[in-house]
Amino acid sequence: AQSVAQPEDQVNVAEGNPLTVKCTYSVSGNPYLFWYVQYPNRGLQFLLKYITGDNLVKGSYGFEAEFNKSQTSFHLKKPSALVSDSALYFCAVSVPAGKSTFGDGTTLTVKP
Amino acid sequence: DVKVTQSSRYLVKRTGEKVFLECVQDMDHENMFWYRQDPGLGLRLIYFSYDVKMKEKGDIPEGYSVSREKKERFSLILESASTNQTSMYLCASRRRGWADTQYFGPGTRLTVL
């Protein structure tokens, strides 16, 4: 069975500093990996995804993520955090002909 | 832009009531999903539908049923609501394949008293 782990419930960072939100996964076969963001009282919004090709994926709002097959990780990164980046972030994995599995979410707080 | 709408943002029901949650998408997507979101548990898949009149159980289907009579509409039904079904319910749609992005509705916060 496939699974996703987001080891940190909460990440705090100062505005202007780089941020990392961690995600590791376990699947049989080649994974499709996604990051979504949820702002308060809203549904999830797509940020970026890895399907194949370049291990560094760039997405919306200046976010990027690096696929590392040997470490089975897909960490979300941003070089310079904004207060408006404060939200709940979800990592998700799916495999061909399989369903999607979401992590438990990580709350990112960016302080001015 | 893809738009996924849900019939209610907030809903309060009594134990034992039959509850209908409606979801509509406007992009002719084949796949639709119902999740529930609880603090610390992430998103858990209740049911999904590959196409009209098709449905498959997700991870937590007990106490729920679904209906998809038209491509754009996917309904979640709580036959007899219970307090442990108090939660945020999220609907999503996707074009067709597992590599495609899911688009989410704003959610329905259901409280069962």
gemmi code that builds the backbone of each chain (N, CA, C; Angstrom):
import gemmi

chains = {
    "A": [
        ("ALA", (0.841, -1.193, 0.000), (0.000, 0.000, 0.000), (0.881, 1.249, 0.000)),
        ("GLN", (0.406, 2.287, -0.671), (1.190, 3.520, -0.737), (0.913, 4.380, 0.489)),
        ("SER", (1.897, 5.187, 0.855), (1.735, 6.059, 2.008), (2.559, 7.320, 1.824)),
        ("VAL", (2.169, 8.353, 2.548), (2.872, 9.633, 2.535), (3.074, 10.072, 3.972)),
        ("ALA", (4.266, 10.561, 4.268), (4.560, 11.070, 5.606), (5.020, 12.514, 5.516)),
        ("GLN", (4.396, 13.350, 6.300), (4.863, 14.725, 6.486), (5.296, 14.802, 7.951)),
        ("PRO", (6.585, 14.698, 8.208), (7.064, 14.485, 9.579), (6.870, 15.664, 10.521)),
        ("GLU", (6.634, 16.834, 9.982), (6.463, 18.026, 10.823), (5.032, 18.509, 10.757)),
        ("ASP", (4.375, 18.578, 11.930), (3.028, 19.147, 11.971), (3.068, 20.646, 11.724)),
        ("GLN", (4.161, 21.275, 12.168), (4.243, 22.729, 12.151), (5.650, 23.147, 11.720)),
        ("VAL", (5.709, 24.138, 10.842), (6.982, 24.740, 10.456), (6.860, 26.244, 10.641)),
        ("ASN", (7.797, 26.811, 11.366), (7.814, 28.253, 11.587), (9.065, 28.842, 10.948)),
        ("VAL", (8.885, 29.950, 10.253), (10.017, 30.589, 9.587), (9.799, 32.094, 9.566)),
        ("ALA", (10.874, 32.840, 9.582), (10.778, 34.292, 9.509), (10.663, 34.731, 8.052)),
        ("GLU", (9.904, 35.795, 7.853), (9.742, 36.340, 6.510), (11.103, 36.662, 5.901)),
        ("GLY", (11.276, 36.273, 4.641), (12.536, 36.522, 3.957), (13.511, 35.358, 4.028)),
        ("ASN", (13.288, 34.467, 4.978), (14.150, 33.281, 5.098), (13.668, 32.166, 4.179)),
        ("PRO", (14.564, 31.234, 3.819), (14.117, 30.090, 3.028), (13.258, 29.152, 3.875)),
        ("LEU", (12.349, 28.459, 3.193), (11.497, 27.505, 3.892), (11.569, 26.143, 3.215)),
        ("THR", (11.391, 25.106, 4.035), (11.303, 23.740, 3.544), (10.184, 23.031, 4.284)),
        ("VAL", (9.311, 22.369, 3.542), (8.270, 21.520, 4.107), (8.546, 20.111, 3.590)),
        ("LYS", (8.706, 19.183, 4.516), (9.205, 17.857, 4.146), (8.090, 16.861, 3.821)),
        ("CYS", (8.420, 15.962, 2.900), (7.491, 14.907, 2.499), (8.295, 13.682, 2.090)),
        ("THR", (7.942, 12.538, 2.627), (8.502, 11.277, 2.167), (7.351, 10.355, 1.793)),
        ("TYR", (7.626, 9.411, 0.927), (6.558, 8.559, 0.406), (7.017, 7.119, 0.328)),
        ("SER", (6.053, 6.241, 0.204), (6.320, 4.821, 0.001), (5.316, 4.291, -1.004)),
        ("VAL", (5.819, 3.812, -2.133), (4.949, 3.252, -3.170), (5.635, 2.077, -3.838)),
        ("SER", (4.849, 1.268, -4.516), (5.384, 0.268, -5.435), (5.257, 0.845, -6.829)),
        ("GLY", (6.355, 0.940, -7.529), (6.306, 1.516, -8.867), (6.689, 2.977, -8.870)),
        ("ASN", (6.523, 3.611, -10.009), (6.899, 5.014, -10.160), (5.791, 5.916, -9.646)),
        ("PRO", (6.139, 6.853, -8.776), (5.100, 7.691, -8.185), (4.824, 8.952, -8.977)),
        ("TYR", (3.600, 9.441, -8.855), (3.271, 10.807, -9.234), (3.121, 11.572, -7.919)),
        ("LEU", (3.809, 12.681, -7.783), (3.854, 13.413, -6.512), (3.304, 14.816, -6.687)),
        ("PHE", (2.545, 15.255, -5.718), (1.851, 16.535, -5.783), (2.031, 17.300, -4.475)),
        ("TRP", (2.004, 18.631, -4.574), (1.842, 19.501, -3.414), (0.607, 20.382, -3.624)),
        ("TYR", (-0.183, 20.469, -2.550), (-1.353, 21.340, -2.539), (-1.263, 22.252, -1.314)),
        ("VAL", (-1.919, 23.403, -1.404), (-1.961, 24.340, -0.292), (-3.417, 24.640, 0.053)),
        ("GLN", (-3.680, 24.800, 1.331), (-5.032, 25.137, 1.786), (-4.972, 26.359, 2.683)),
        ("TYR", (-5.651, 27.413, 2.243), (-5.787, 28.603, 3.077), (-7.021, 28.454, 3.957)),
        ("PRO", (-7.105, 29.186, 5.059), (-8.220, 29.008, 6.008), (-9.583, 29.073, 5.330)),
        ("ASN", (-10.418, 28.105, 5.668), (-11.795, 28.043, 5.177), (-11.883, 27.948, 3.650)),
        ("ARG", (-10.882, 27.352, 3.055), (-10.864, 27.181, 1.603), (-10.562, 25.727, 1.268)),
        ("GLY", (-10.851, 25.354, 0.023), (-10.438, 24.046, -0.461), (-8.962, 24.037, -0.789)),
        ("LEU", (-8.452, 22.891, -1.206), (-7.045, 22.775, -1.560), (-6.790, 23.353, -2.943)),
        ("GLN", (-5.610, 23.970, -3.088), (-5.194, 24.489, -4.391), (-3.908, 23.810, -4.811)),
        ("PHE", (-3.801, 23.495, -6.083), (-2.621, 22.837, -6.625), (-1.431, 23.787, -6.650)),
        ("LEU", (-0.257, 23.290, -6.219), (0.987, 24.061, -6.285), (1.919, 23.561, -7.372)),
        ("LEU", (2.191, 22.257, -7.357), (3.117, 21.696, -8.335), (3.023, 20.178, -8.300)),
        ("LYS", (3.619, 19.548, -9.335), (3.629, 18.085, -9.370), (4.868, 17.572, -10.090)),
        ("TYR", (5.253, 16.361, -9.715), (6.318, 15.644, -10.401), (5.712, 14.397, -11.040)),
        ("ILE", (5.943, 14.270, -12.354), (5.487, 13.076, -13.058), (6.689, 12.298, -13.551)),
        ("THR", (7.557, 12.970, -14.290), (8.781, 12.361, -14.801), (9.706, 13.472, -15.246)),
        ("GLY", (10.969, 13.125, -15.535), (11.873, 14.126, -16.078), (12.716, 14.790, -15.008)),
        ("ASP", (12.917, 16.098, -15.132), (13.775, 16.866, -14.242), (13.335, 16.708, -12.790)),
        ("ASN", (14.282, 16.424, -11.926), (13.943, 16.192, -10.521), (13.515, 17.461, -9.802)),
        ("LEU", (13.884, 18.619, -10.298), (13.489, 19.888, -9.690), (12.270, 20.426, -10.430)),
        ("VAL", (11.197, 20.573, -9.688), (9.935, 21.014, -10.273), (9.606, 22.403, -9.753)),
        ("LYS", (9.251, 23.297, -10.640), (8.859, 24.653, -10.224), (7.352, 24.791, -10.332)),
        ("GLY", (6.768, 25.505, -9.362), (5.326, 25.638, -9.350), (4.864, 27.057, -9.114)),
        ("SER", (3.663, 27.157, -8.591), (3.034, 28.461, -8.382), (3.663, 29.194, -7.206)),
        ("TYR", (3.534, 30.544, -7.233), (3.905, 31.416, -6.121), (5.371, 31.292, -5.707)),
        ("GLY", (6.259, 30.876, -6.616), (7.676, 30.791, -6.324), (8.115, 29.521, -5.620)),
        ("PHE", (7.202, 28.579, -5.432), (7.548, 27.315, -4.794), (8.212, 26.362, -5.782)),
        ("GLU", (9.043, 25.493, -5.237), (9.655, 24.435, -6.007), (9.794, 23.204, -5.125)),
        ("ALA", (10.005, 22.056, -5.749), (10.167, 20.824, -4.992), (11.159, 19.937, -5.722)),
        ("GLU", (11.902, 19.170, -4.933), (12.906, 18.290, -5.512), (12.547, 16.838, -5.259)),
        ("PHE", (12.438, 16.079, -6.323), (12.178, 14.652, -6.243), (13.505, 13.927, -6.027)),
        ("ASN", (13.575, 13.139, -4.964), (14.780, 12.366, -4.674), (14.385, 10.901, -4.559)),
        ("LYS", (14.663, 10.147, -5.595), (14.200, 8.762, -5.638), (14.895, 7.898, -4.589)),
        ("SER", (16.185, 8.116, -4.381), (16.918, 7.266, -3.434), (16.445, 7.497, -1.997)),
        ("GLN", (16.049, 8.730, -1.688), (15.554, 9.035, -0.342), (14.038, 9.011, -0.273)),
        ("THR", (13.394, 8.690, -1.367), (11.911, 8.696, -1.476), (11.330, 9.946, -0.835)),
        ("SER", (11.857, 11.083, -1.268), (11.389, 12.355, -0.706), (10.974, 13.312, -1.801)),
        ("PHE", (10.145, 14.273, -1.412), (9.654, 15.301, -2.338), (9.412, 16.552, -1.501)),
        ("HIS", (10.481, 17.172, -1.054), (10.383, 18.323, -0.153), (10.025, 19.590, -0.915)),
        ("LEU", (9.156, 20.377, -0.312), (8.715, 21.654, -0.889), (9.624, 22.770, -0.370)),
        ("LYS", (10.035, 23.662, -1.269), (10.969, 24.712, -0.870), (10.587, 26.045, -1.497)),
        ("LYS", (11.045, 27.109, -0.822), (10.909, 28.452, -1.366), (12.090, 29.260, -0.854)),
        ("PRO", (12.778, 29.990, -1.716), (13.992, 30.696, -1.301), (13.740, 31.808, -0.286)),
        ("SER", (12.589, 32.477, -0.382), (12.326, 33.618, 0.488), (10.844, 33.613, 0.866)),
        ("ALA", (10.556, 33.308, 2.126), (9.165, 33.146, 2.564), (8.456, 34.492, 2.710)),
        ("LEU", (7.157, 34.470, 2.438), (6.282, 35.627, 2.639), (5.253, 35.314, 3.722)),
        ("VAL", (4.799, 36.340, 4.416), (3.755, 36.131, 5.428), (2.539, 35.473, 4.790)),
        ("SER", (2.250, 35.844, 3.542), (1.087, 35.299, 2.842), (1.243, 33.821, 2.479)),
        ("ASP", (2.414, 33.249, 2.668), (2.604, 31.816, 2.446), (2.074, 30.984, 3.609)),
        ("SER", (1.727, 31.619, 4.693), (1.207, 30.907, 5.864), (-0.068, 30.172, 5.480)),
        ("ALA", (-0.067, 28.857, 5.654), (-1.190, 28.021, 5.224), (-0.903, 26.586, 5.634)),
        ("LEU", (-1.818, 25.709, 5.252), (-1.672, 24.269, 5.488), (-1.260, 23.615, 4.167)),
        ("TYR", (-0.182, 22.842, 4.198), (0.373, 22.257, 2.984), (0.250, 20.735, 3.028)),
        ("PHE", (-0.211, 20.185, 1.899), (-0.390, 18.747, 1.783), (0.458, 18.190, 0.647)),
        ("CYS", (1.128, 17.094, 0.940), (1.820, 16.304, -0.064), (0.917, 15.117, -0.422)),
        ("ALA", (0.927, 14.713, -1.688), (0.097, 13.597, -2.123), (0.874, 12.748, -3.120)),
        ("VAL", (0.571, 11.465, -3.135), (1.208, 10.536, -4.062), (0.152, 9.681, -4.735)),
        ("SER", (0.359, 9.406, -6.005), (-0.490, 8.438, -6.690), (0.380, 7.624, -7.639)),
        ("VAL", (-0.123, 6.465, -8.000), (0.586, 5.609, -8.943), (-0.368, 5.283, -10.082)),
        ("PRO", (0.160, 4.929, -11.255), (-0.724, 4.587, -12.370), (-1.712, 3.512, -11.982)),
        ("ALA", (-2.967, 3.753, -12.318), (-4.057, 2.828, -12.000), (-4.268, 2.674, -10.501)),
        ("GLY", (-3.757, 3.601, -9.720), (-3.966, 3.586, -8.274), (-4.620, 4.866, -7.799)),
        ("LYS", (-5.037, 4.896, -6.560), (-5.684, 6.098, -6.030), (-4.627, 7.014, -5.431)),
        ("SER", (-5.051, 8.215, -5.107), (-4.159, 9.194, -4.479), (-4.203, 9.054, -2.970)),
        ("THR", (-3.064, 9.256, -2.341), (-2.968, 9.257, -0.886), (-2.345, 10.569, -0.449)),
        ("PHE", (-2.976, 11.212, 0.522), (-2.507, 12.502, 1.023), (-1.815, 12.327, 2.373)),
        ("GLY", (-0.823, 13.177, 2.632), (-0.231, 13.253, 3.948), (-1.163, 13.951, 4.923)),
        ("ASP", (-0.750, 14.030, 6.184), (-1.585, 14.616, 7.217), (-1.559, 16.142, 7.214)),
        ("GLY", (-0.645, 16.707, 6.446), (-0.567, 18.162, 6.348), (0.457, 18.770, 7.295)),
        ("THR", (1.041, 19.887, 6.851), (1.993, 20.660, 7.652), (1.545, 22.106, 7.660)),
        ("THR", (1.403, 22.668, 8.850), (1.026, 24.071, 8.970), (2.279, 24.932, 8.916)),
        ("LEU", (2.331, 25.793, 7.925), (3.454, 26.718, 7.774), (3.052, 28.081, 8.318)),
        ("THR", (3.854, 28.610, 9.214), (3.631, 29.955, 9.749), (4.857, 30.798, 9.436)),
        ("VAL", (4.642, 31.886, 8.731), (5.715, 32.818, 8.398), (5.495, 34.083, 9.212)),
        ("LYS", (6.458, 34.416, 10.030), (6.322, 35.573, 10.928), (7.051, 36.777, 10.356)),
        ("PRO", (6.440, 37.960, 10.505), (7.066, 39.171, 9.949), (8.381, 39.507, 10.647)),
    ],
    "B": [
        ("ASP", (-10.722, 28.725, -15.931), (-10.387, 28.037, -14.679), (-11.458, 26.998, -14.350)),
        ("VAL", (-10.975, 25.881, -13.821), (-11.894, 24.861, -13.347), (-12.621, 25.378, -12.116)),
        ("LYS", (-13.908, 25.126, -12.084), (-14.647, 25.521, -10.898), (-15.380, 24.308, -10.345)),
        ("VAL", (-15.171, 24.063, -9.057), (-15.866, 23.005, -8.344), (-16.652, 23.673, -7.234)),
        ("THR", (-17.961, 23.478, -7.252), (-18.808, 24.097, -6.241), (-19.464, 23.017, -5.391)),
        ("GLN", (-19.686, 23.374, -4.133), (-20.376, 22.489, -3.208), (-21.605, 23.202, -2.692)),
        ("SER", (-22.662, 22.456, -2.467), (-23.983, 23.053, -2.243), (-24.056, 23.898, -0.990)),
        ("SER", (-23.295, 23.552, 0.040), (-23.357, 24.298, 1.287), (-21.958, 24.498, 1.842)),
        ("ARG", (-21.694, 25.613, 2.472), (-20.429, 25.802, 3.183), (-20.507, 25.266, 4.600)),
        ("TYR", (-21.684, 25.475, 5.217), (-21.908, 25.004, 6.579), (-23.261, 24.306, 6.635)),
        ("LEU", (-23.293, 23.201, 7.395), (-24.523, 22.422, 7.501), (-24.598, 21.858, 8.910)),
        ("VAL", (-25.773, 21.961, 9.518), (-26.001, 21.391, 10.841), (-27.172, 20.439, 10.740)),
        ("LYS", (-26.963, 19.196, 11.143), (-27.994, 18.163, 11.062), (-28.097, 17.423, 12.382)),
        ("ARG", (-29.179, 16.712, 12.550), (-29.402, 15.933, 13.773), (-29.056, 14.472, 13.515)),
        ("THR", (-28.666, 13.794, 14.547), (-28.382, 12.359, 14.478), (-29.574, 11.619, 13.881)),
        ("GLY", (-29.277, 10.726, 12.920), (-30.317, 9.936, 12.283), (-30.890, 10.530, 11.020)),
        ("GLU", (-30.607, 11.800, 10.761), (-31.121, 12.429, 9.544), (-30.378, 11.911, 8.321)),
        ("LYS", (-31.043, 11.946, 7.175), (-30.415, 11.644, 5.898), (-29.855, 12.953, 5.342)),
        ("VAL", (-28.582, 12.928, 4.969), (-27.907, 14.158, 4.564), (-27.365, 14.001, 3.138)),
        ("PHE", (-27.604, 15.025, 2.335), (-27.106, 15.042, 0.955), (-26.096, 16.180, 0.805)),
        ("LEU", (-24.905, 15.844, 0.327), (-23.922, 16.856, -0.032), (-23.727, 16.798, -1.538)),
        ("GLU", (-23.881, 17.961, -2.179), (-23.814, 18.012, -3.629), (-22.537, 18.689, -4.092)),
        ("CYS", (-21.992, 18.201, -5.191), (-20.783, 18.765, -5.779), (-20.982, 18.856, -7.293)),
        ("VAL", (-20.615, 20.001, -7.850), (-20.751, 20.220, -9.289), (-19.450, 20.778, -9.836)),
        ("GLN", (-18.989, 20.210, -10.962), (-17.802, 20.751, -11.635), (-18.170, 21.142, -13.062)),
        ("ASP", (-17.463, 22.160, -13.561), (-17.868, 22.743, -14.839), (-16.856, 22.511, -15.955)),
        ("MET", (-15.948, 21.546, -15.794), (-14.897, 21.356, -16.805), (-14.957, 20.005, -17.484)),
        ("ASP", (-16.088, 19.334, -17.433), (-16.241, 18.070, -18.143), (-15.222, 17.009, -17.696)),
        ("HIS", (-14.849, 17.068, -16.419), (-13.910, 16.089, -15.879), (-14.595, 14.745, -15.700)),
        ("GLU", (-13.828, 13.690, -15.975), (-14.393, 12.345, -15.836), (-14.380, 11.857, -14.387)),
        ("ASN", (-13.331, 12.203, -13.649), (-13.159, 11.663, -12.300), (-13.634, 12.659, -11.246)),
        ("MET", (-14.303, 12.148, -10.230), (-14.711, 12.987, -9.105), (-14.508, 12.216, -7.806)),
        ("PHE", (-14.296, 12.970, -6.717), (-13.890, 12.387, -5.433), (-14.628, 13.064, -4.278)),
        ("TRP", (-14.832, 12.300, -3.224), (-15.243, 12.852, -1.940), (-14.238, 12.454, -0.871)),
        ("TYR", (-13.765, 13.475, -0.141), (-12.841, 13.284, 0.975), (-13.470, 13.872, 2.230)),
        ("ARG", (-13.005, 13.368, 3.376), (-13.265, 14.090, 4.607), (-11.927, 14.487, 5.215)),
        ("GLN", (-11.942, 15.675, 5.823), (-10.718, 16.239, 6.388), (-10.923, 16.445, 7.872)),
        ("ASP", (-10.085, 15.813, 8.667), (-10.124, 15.946, 10.117), (-8.742, 16.334, 10.610)),
        ("PRO", (-8.661, 17.175, 11.645), (-7.359, 17.631, 12.143), (-6.451, 16.454, 12.479)),
        ("GLY", (-5.219, 16.525, 11.986), (-4.240, 15.490, 12.284), (-4.383, 14.216, 11.474)),
        ("LEU", (-5.456, 14.124, 10.690), (-5.680, 12.910, 9.879), (-5.587, 13.182, 8.388)),
        ("GLY", (-5.347, 14.401, 8.013), (-5.212, 14.724, 6.600), (-6.520, 14.550, 5.853)),
        ("LEU", (-6.409, 14.188, 4.588), (-7.574, 13.917, 3.751), (-7.733, 12.412, 3.620)),
        ("ARG", (-8.934, 11.940, 3.859), (-9.203, 10.517, 3.682), (-10.280, 10.347, 2.623)),
        ("LEU", (-10.031, 9.447, 1.684), (-10.919, 9.244, 0.555), (-12.120, 8.404, 0.962)),
        ("ILE", (-13.309, 8.928, 0.683), (-14.542, 8.220, 1.029), (-15.004, 7.373, -0.164)),
        ("TYR", (-15.234, 8.028, -1.279), (-15.643, 7.381, -2.529), (-15.052, 8.161, -3.693)),
        ("PHE", (-14.907, 7.482, -4.817), (-14.582, 8.188, -6.044), (-15.324, 7.573, -7.214)),
        ("SER", (-15.373, 8.354, -8.282), (-16.118, 7.948, -9.469), (-15.268, 8.215, -10.696)),
        ("TYR", (-15.057, 7.171, -11.491), (-14.280, 7.340, -12.716), (-15.104, 7.990, -13.826)),
        ("ASP", (-16.407, 7.723, -13.801), (-17.260, 8.236, -14.866), (-18.709, 8.135, -14.409)),
        ("VAL", (-19.609, 8.586, -15.241), (-21.028, 8.578, -14.888), (-21.462, 7.164, -14.505)),
        ("LYS", (-22.219, 7.084, -13.435), (-22.779, 5.842, -12.898), (-21.724, 4.859, -12.404)),
        ("MET", (-20.464, 5.262, -12.368), (-19.420, 4.391, -11.840), (-18.956, 4.938, -10.498)),
        ("LYS", (-18.697, 4.032, -9.569), (-18.224, 4.453, -8.263), (-17.352, 3.359, -7.674)),
        ("GLU", (-16.409, 3.794, -6.843), (-15.560, 2.847, -6.145), (-15.352, 3.321, -4.720)),
        ("LYS", (-15.257, 2.385, -3.809), (-15.025, 2.724, -2.414), (-13.599, 3.226, -2.220)),
        ("GLY", (-13.501, 4.210, -1.344), (-12.191, 4.679, -0.942), (-11.751, 4.003, 0.338)),
        ("ASP", (-11.079, 4.754, 1.184), (-10.535, 4.175, 2.413), (-11.548, 4.087, 3.549)),
        ("ILE", (-12.531, 4.968, 3.548), (-13.478, 5.016, 4.673), (-14.921, 5.132, 4.172)),
        ("PRO", (-15.442, 4.144, 3.430), (-16.789, 4.275, 2.858), (-17.939, 3.987, 3.823)),
        ("GLU", (-17.638, 3.434, 4.977), (-18.712, 2.989, 5.885), (-19.568, 4.170, 6.330)),
        ("GLY", (-20.856, 4.008, 6.189), (-21.797, 5.047, 6.595), (-22.110, 6.057, 5.505)),
        ("TYR", (-21.504, 5.874, 4.340), (-21.701, 6.802, 3.222), (-22.121, 6.043, 1.968)),
        ("SER", (-22.798, 6.732, 1.072), (-23.036, 6.246, -0.274), (-22.899, 7.440, -1.220)),
        ("VAL", (-22.842, 7.161, -2.515), (-22.677, 8.225, -3.500), (-23.584, 7.966, -4.696)),
        ("SER", (-23.740, 9.029, -5.469), (-24.531, 8.943, -6.688), (-23.909, 9.836, -7.743)),
        ("ARG", (-23.786, 9.295, -8.970), (-23.304, 10.119, -10.077), (-24.132, 9.788, -11.314)),
        ("GLU", (-25.222, 10.516, -11.459), (-26.153, 10.323, -12.567), (-25.777, 11.192, -13.770)),
        ("LYS", (-25.119, 12.290, -13.530), (-24.653, 13.179, -14.591), (-23.152, 13.425, -14.400)),
        ("LYS", (-22.478, 13.695, -15.492), (-21.023, 13.807, -15.441), (-20.563, 14.920, -14.518)),
        ("GLU", (-21.309, 16.021, -14.470), (-20.853, 17.178, -13.721), (-21.195, 17.126, -12.233)),
        ("ARG", (-21.985, 16.167, -11.808), (-22.511, 16.187, -10.445), (-22.203, 14.880, -9.712)),
        ("PHE", (-21.709, 15.037, -8.495), (-21.347, 13.873, -7.657), (-21.881, 14.140, -6.256)),
        ("SER", (-22.769, 13.292, -5.810), (-23.447, 13.506, -4.526), (-22.943, 12.518, -3.486)),
        ("LEU", (-22.776, 13.011, -2.293), (-22.422, 12.179, -1.138), (-23.637, 12.109, -0.230)),
        ("ILE", (-23.988, 10.899, 0.200), (-25.184, 10.692, 1.005), (-24.812, 10.029, 2.323)),
        ("LEU", (-25.256, 10.637, 3.400), (-25.141, 10.028, 4.715), (-26.523, 9.490, 5.037)),
        ("GLU", (-26.682, 8.171, 4.997), (-28.009, 7.565, 5.124), (-28.636, 7.865, 6.486)),
        ("SER", (-27.835, 7.824, 7.524), (-28.312, 8.105, 8.879), (-27.160, 8.764, 9.634)),
        ("ALA", (-27.170, 10.070, 9.652), (-26.019, 10.807, 10.171), (-25.731, 10.466, 11.630)),
        ("SER", (-24.445, 10.402, 11.940), (-24.017, 10.161, 13.317), (-23.019, 11.243, 13.719)),
        ("THR", (-22.827, 11.401, 15.018), (-21.961, 12.482, 15.500), (-20.518, 12.303, 15.020)),
        ("ASN", (-20.087, 11.068, 14.813), (-18.708, 10.857, 14.352), (-18.518, 11.191, 12.875)),
        ("GLN", (-19.587, 11.631, 12.220), (-19.475, 12.112, 10.844), (-19.380, 13.633, 10.784)),
        ("THR", (-19.305, 14.259, 11.934), (-19.004, 15.685, 11.979), (-17.597, 15.898, 11.433)),
        ("SER", (-17.491, 16.714, 10.385), (-16.203, 16.851, 9.705), (-16.305, 17.895, 8.610)),
        ("MET", (-15.148, 18.161, 7.978), (-15.106, 18.953, 6.755), (-15.109, 17.974, 5.586)),
        ("TYR", (-16.015, 18.198, 4.646), (-16.111, 17.337, 3.467), (-15.663, 18.116, 2.237)),
        ("LEU", (-14.727, 17.532, 1.515), (-14.165, 18.168, 0.330), (-14.456, 17.326, -0.902)),
        ("CYS", (-14.944, 17.981, -1.927), (-15.162, 17.359, -3.221), (-14.027, 17.782, -4.151)),
        ("ALA", (-13.638, 16.898, -5.062), (-12.597, 17.230, -6.040), (-12.942, 16.587, -7.377)),
        ("SER", (-12.428, 17.196, -8.433), (-12.570, 16.586, -9.751), (-11.228, 16.568, -10.446)),
        ("ARG", (-11.123, 15.697, -11.437), (-9.871, 15.532, -12.176), (-10.239, 15.125, -13.589)),
        ("ARG", (-9.426, 15.561, -14.548), (-9.766, 15.327, -15.942), (-9.950, 13.844, -16.239)),
        ("ARG", (-8.903, 13.052, -16.043), (-9.067, 11.643, -16.383), (-8.076, 10.741, -15.652)),
        ("GLY", (-6.775, 11.067, -15.680), (-5.751, 10.110, -15.279), (-5.118, 10.438, -13.942)),
        ("TRP", (-4.366, 9.491, -13.431), (-3.767, 9.637, -12.121), (-2.653, 10.663, -12.099)),
        ("ALA", (-2.138, 11.068, -13.252), (-1.142, 12.130, -13.299), (-1.772, 13.514, -13.362)),
        ("ASP", (-3.081, 13.565, -13.519), (-3.759, 14.860, -13.626), (-3.975, 15.487, -12.254)),
        ("THR", (-4.068, 16.783, -12.239), (-4.275, 17.543, -11.007), (-5.719, 17.411, -10.538)),
        ("GLN", (-5.904, 17.334, -9.239), (-7.248, 17.379, -8.674), (-7.606, 18.836, -8.366)),
        ("TYR", (-8.841, 19.206, -8.649), (-9.356, 20.537, -8.350), (-10.424, 20.393, -7.273)),
        ("PHE", (-10.267, 21.181, -6.226), (-11.101, 21.022, -5.047), (-12.168, 22.108, -4.934)),
        ("GLY", (-13.296, 21.721, -4.372), (-14.301, 22.685, -3.972), (-13.928, 23.333, -2.651)),
        ("PRO", (-14.738, 24.310, -2.193), (-14.412, 25.055, -0.977), (-14.655, 24.266, 0.311)),
        ("GLY", (-15.366, 23.159, 0.210), (-15.623, 22.346, 1.389), (-16.978, 22.625, 2.024)),
        ("THR", (-17.516, 21.604, 2.679), (-18.731, 21.732, 3.489), (-18.391, 21.295, 4.905)),
        ("ARG", (-18.586, 22.204, 5.836), (-18.353, 21.837, 7.244), (-19.675, 21.336, 7.811)),
        ("LEU", (-19.744, 20.045, 8.064), (-20.945, 19.393, 8.564), (-20.827, 19.146, 10.059)),
        ("THR", (-21.843, 19.573, 10.781), (-21.933, 19.288, 12.206), (-23.169, 18.437, 12.436)),
        ("VAL", (-22.988, 17.292, 13.088), (-24.109, 16.413, 13.417), (-24.312, 16.448, 14.934)),
        ("LEU", (-25.495, 16.896, 15.328), (-25.769, 17.055, 16.765), (-26.503, 15.850, 17.343)),
    ],
}
model = gemmi.Model(1)
for chain_id, residues in chains.items():
    chain = gemmi.Chain(chain_id)
    for i, (resn, *xyz) in enumerate(residues, 1):
        res = gemmi.Residue()
        res.name, res.seqid = resn, gemmi.SeqId(i, " ")
        for name, pos in zip(("N", "CA", "C"), xyz):
            atom = gemmi.Atom()
            atom.name, atom.element = name, gemmi.Element(name[0])
            atom.pos, atom.b_iso = gemmi.Position(*pos), 0.0
            res.add_atom(atom)
        chain.add_residue(res)
    model.add_chain(chain)
structure = gemmi.Structure()
structure.add_model(model)
structure.setup_entities()
